[in-house]
Amino acid sequence: MKTATVRDIRNNFARVSAWIEHGESVEITKGGKAFARLVPANEGKPRKLVKVDYAKQLRKTWGSRVFSAAEVAAMRAAELEGEQG
């Protein structure tokens, strides 16, 4: 069983909720003493993590294209001009 403090729940809830989603019970402590326990609602299989292959998506979009510094500067200038106009 994992342990988390009230501060962990407040500041790092995404991490604590990931533990619960993966079937782990979490004991909550306050002032160094346990006062609550969070358990998964479904005792079934834990959710599967979805990993995104960002490099594959970039290759699909841009292929083997490499932009020069001048091209990047021109694209950025056009982007900024569109924000002002």
C-alpha positions in Angstrom: 0.0 0.0 0.0 1.3 3.5 -0.9 1.3 6.3 1.5 0.5 10.0 0.8 0.2 13.1 2.9 -2.5 15.6 2.7 0.0 17.9 1.1 0.7 15.2 -1.6 -3.0 15.0 -2.3 -3.3 18.8 -2.7 -0.1 19.4 -4.7 0.4 16.1 -6.6 -3.1 14.7 -7.0 -2.4 13.5 -10.6 0.4 11.2 -9.3 -1.7 9.8 -6.4 -4.8 9.3 -8.6 -2.5 7.4 -11.1 -1.6 5.0 -8.2 -5.3 4.4 -7.5 -6.2 4.0 -11.2 -3.6 1.2 -11.3 -5.2 -0.7 -8.5 -3.1 0.6 -5.6 -4.7 1.5 -2.3 -3.3 4.8 -0.8 -3.2 5.5 2.9 -3.5 9.3 3.7 -1.6 10.7 6.6 -2.1 13.9 8.5 0.4 15.0 11.1 2.2 11.7 10.7 -0.8 9.7 11.6 -3.0 7.7 9.2 -6.5 8.9 9.0 -8.0 7.8 5.7 -7.5 5.2 2.9 -8.3 5.7 -0.8 -9.1 2.5 -2.6 -9.9 1.9 -6.3 -13.7 1.9 -7.0 -13.3 -1.1 -9.4 -11.3 -4.0 -8.2 -10.9 -5.2 -11.8 -8.0 -4.7 -14.1 -6.0 -1.5 -13.8 -6.3 1.0 -16.6 -3.8 0.6 -19.3 -1.4 3.6 -19.8 -1.4 5.0 -23.3 2.0 6.0 -24.5 2.1 8.5 -27.3 4.9 8.3 -29.8 5.5 12.0 -30.5 8.4 11.4 -32.8 6.2 9.2 -35.0 3.6 11.9 -35.2 6.2 14.5 -36.2 7.6 12.2 -38.9 4.1 11.6 -40.2 3.5 15.4 -40.3 6.8 16.7 -41.5 8.6 13.6 -42.9 12.4 14.1 -43.0 12.0 17.9 -43.4 14.6 20.0 -41.5 14.0 23.7 -41.3 16.8 26.2 -41.6 17.2 28.9 -39.0 16.0 31.5 -41.6 12.9 29.5 -42.3 12.1 29.2 -38.6 12.7 32.9 -38.1 10.4 33.7 -41.0 7.6 31.4 -39.6 7.9 32.9 -36.2 7.8 36.5 -37.6 4.6 35.5 -39.6 3.1 34.0 -36.5 3.8 37.1 -34.4 2.5 39.4 -37.2 -0.8 37.4 -37.2 -1.1 37.9 -33.4 -0.8 41.7 -33.7 -3.0 42.1 -36.8 
